[in-house]
Amino acid sequence: MSVASIMNNSCELQNLNELLVSASAGDSHAQFLLGFNYSIGKFDDKKDLYSAIHWFKEAIKQNNHNAMYALAALYLTEPPPFRKPSSAISLMAGSAELGNAKALYFMACQYLKGEYVVLNNDVAITYLELAAIKNHIQSIFKLAQIFESGEIVEMDKAKALAFYKFAKELGHKNANEHKSKLILSMTKKDIDEFKKYSRIEKLLNKHFDDVA
């Protein structure tokens, strides 16, 4: 993970002066974009982490979850004096609570490993499921692996196959191989159960009404 890992169409570089005008007027998305582009050196081909942090913090005052995620990534990946793991985890948790799919996945992985936080498989799975509803491909693939292995939940090959299927449809490069291998170990009962999961909502219905 890095700050650059949040790059998407909404992070395309815009005119610096236009962004500064909008950000100074209180536009949290412009503030986030300024912080992001300063953090990866888009304006002067050189990172300006102090400016990045300033604008991320301005956006965070308005609960901008992308800015929370980006500042957390900066605090985790940049060297001292910018490296601040404790602050990073607080920000990442806040971003996850606001529904940022990447933050949900990151925190889920921490709960699975017991890194930075106390190990908690139940919280990890809930976070993965909430990210999966948002079509976060790594979360969907991770859930498939969890249900296939049966190490921290009851093994459910039908659910595992369904998650692999959805991950494949979203373009996960390893999902089809895992899906094909899993099918070879499945019974007719497993396959019949799998057919119930025609949509991802069927797998995640305990959350779907809350976040759809």
C-alpha positions in Angstrom: 0.0 0.0 0.0 1.1 3.5 -0.7 -0.5 6.9 -1.1 -0.4 6.4 -4.9 -2.5 3.2 -4.5 -5.6 5.4 -4.1 -5.2 6.9 -7.6 -8.4 6.6 -9.6 -10.3 8.7 -12.1 -11.3 11.2 -9.4 -7.6 11.9 -8.6 -6.6 13.1 -12.0 -4.3 16.1 -11.9 -6.1 19.4 -12.2 -4.8 22.9 -12.5 -3.0 23.8 -9.3 -4.5 27.4 -9.1 -8.0 26.1 -9.7 -7.6 23.5 -7.0 -6.2 26.1 -4.6 -9.1 28.4 -5.1 -11.6 25.5 -4.5 -9.7 24.1 -1.6 -9.4 27.5 0.1 -13.1 28.0 -0.3 -13.6 24.8 1.7 -14.2 22.2 -1.0 -13.1 18.9 0.7 -12.6 17.0 -2.5 -10.3 19.8 -3.9 -8.5 19.7 -0.5 -8.0 15.9 -0.9 -6.8 16.2 -4.5 -4.3 18.9 -3.5 -3.0 16.7 -0.7 -2.8 13.7 -3.0 -1.0 15.4 -5.8 1.4 17.1 -3.4 2.1 13.7 -1.8 3.2 12.1 -5.1 5.0 15.1 -6.5 2.6 15.9 -9.4 3.0 19.6 -9.2 6.8 20.2 -9.3 8.0 16.6 -9.9 8.9 16.6 -6.2 6.9 15.5 -3.2 5.8 18.2 -0.8 4.7 16.2 2.2 4.1 19.1 4.5 1.7 20.6 2.0 0.1 17.2 1.5 -0.5 16.7 5.2 -1.9 20.2 5.6 -4.5 19.7 2.8 -5.4 16.2 3.9 -6.1 17.5 7.4 -8.3 20.3 6.0 -10.3 17.7 4.1 -10.5 15.4 7.2 -12.1 18.2 9.1 -15.1 17.5 6.8 -14.9 13.8 7.3 -13.4 13.1 3.8 -12.7 9.4 4.0 -10.4 9.4 1.0 -8.2 12.0 2.8 -8.2 9.9 5.9 -7.0 6.9 3.9 -4.4 8.9 2.0 -2.9 10.5 5.2 -2.9 7.1 6.9 -1.0 5.6 3.9 1.5 8.5 4.1 2.0 8.0 7.8 2.6 4.3 7.2 4.9 4.4 4.2 7.0 7.6 4.4 10.2 7.6 6.5 10.6 9.7 9.7 9.7 12.3 10.6 6.5 11.5 8.7 6.1 7.9 9.8 3.4 7.7 12.5 1.9 4.2 12.7 -0.5 4.9 15.6 -2.0 8.0 14.0 -2.2 6.0 10.7 -4.3 3.3 12.3 -6.7 5.8 13.9 -7.1 7.5 10.5 -7.6 4.2 8.7 -10.2 3.0 11.2 -12.0 6.3 10.8 -12.0 6.0 7.0 -13.3 2.4 7.3 -16.1 3.5 9.6 -17.1 6.0 6.9 -17.3 3.2 4.4 -14.0 3.5 2.4 -13.6 0.1 0.8 -9.8 0.2 0.7 -9.7 1.2 4.4 -12.1 -1.6 5.3 -9.9 -4.1 3.6 -6.7 -2.7 5.2 -8.3 -2.9 8.7 -9.7 -6.4 8.0 -6.2 -7.6 7.2 -4.9 -6.0 10.4 -7.5 -7.8 12.5 -6.8 -11.1 10.8 -3.1 -10.7 11.6 -3.4 -9.0 14.9 -1.0 -6.3 13.6 -1.5 -2.8 15.1 -4.8 -4.0 16.6 -6.0 -7.0 18.7 -6.7 -10.0 16.6 -10.4 -10.3 15.9 -11.6 -12.6 13.1 -15.2 -11.6 13.5 -14.5 -7.9 13.0 -12.2 -8.8 10.1 -14.9 -10.8 8.3 -17.5 -8.0 8.8 -15.1 -5.4 7.3 -14.4 -7.7 4.4 -18.1 -8.2 3.8 -18.7 -4.5 3.9 -16.0 -3.8 1.4 -17.2 -6.7 -0.8 -20.6 -5.0 -1.0 -18.7 -2.1 -2.6 -17.2 -4.5 -5.2 -13.7 -4.3 -3.6 -12.1 -7.1 -5.5 -9.4 -8.1 -2.9 -12.0 -8.3 -0.2 -14.2 -10.6 -2.3 -11.2 -12.8 -3.1 -10.1 -12.9 0.5 -13.6 -14.0 1.6 -13.5 -16.8 -0.9 -10.2 -18.0 0.6 -11.6 -17.8 4.1 -14.7 -19.9 3.3 -12.7 -22.4 1.3 -10.1 -23.0 4.0 -12.5 -23.2 7.0 -9.8 -22.1 9.3 -11.6 -19.2 11.0 -15.2 -19.9 9.9 -17.1 -23.1 9.1 -16.0 -24.3 5.7 -18.5 -23.4 3.0 -17.4 -24.4 -0.5 -20.6 -23.0 -2.0 -19.9 -19.5 -0.6 -16.3 -19.8 -1.5 -17.1 -20.7 -5.1 -19.6 -17.8 -5.3 -17.0 -15.3 -4.0 -14.4 -16.6 -6.5 -17.0 -16.2 -9.3 -17.7 -12.6 -8.3 -13.9 -11.9 -8.0 -13.3 -13.4 -11.4 -16.1 -11.2 -12.9 -14.5 -8.1 -11.5 -11.1 -9.1 -13.0 -9.1 -10.8 -10.2 -6.3 -12.5 -12.0 -6.1 -15.6 -9.8 -9.8 -16.1 -9.1 -10.5 -18.4 -12.1 -7.7 -20.8 -11.2 -8.9 -21.1 -7.6 -12.5 -21.4 -8.8 -11.6 -24.3 -11.1 -9.6 -26.2 -8.5 -12.4 -25.8 -5.9 -15.0 -27.2 -8.2 -13.1 -30.4 -8.4 -13.5 -31.0 -4.7 -17.2 -30.1 -4.5 -20.2 -32.4 -4.1 -23.5 -32.1 -5.9 -25.0 -30.7 -2.7 -22.3 -28.0 -2.7 -23.0 -27.1 -6.3 -26.7 -26.9 -5.7 -26.1 -24.6 -2.7 -23.8 -22.4 -4.9 -26.6 -21.9 -7.3 -28.5 -19.9 -4.7 -25.9 -17.1 -4.8 -26.8 -15.6 -8.2 -26.0 -12.1 -6.9 -23.5 -10.9 -4.3 -26.3 -9.5 -2.2 -27.4 -13.1 -1.5 -24.1 -13.7 0.2 -24.1 -10.5 2.1 -27.7 -9.9 2.9 -27.1 -9.3 6.6 -25.3 -6.1 5.7 -26.8 -5.1 2.3 -29.8 -3.2 3.5 -27.6 -1.0 5.6 -25.1 0.0 3.0 -26.7 -0.4 -0.4 
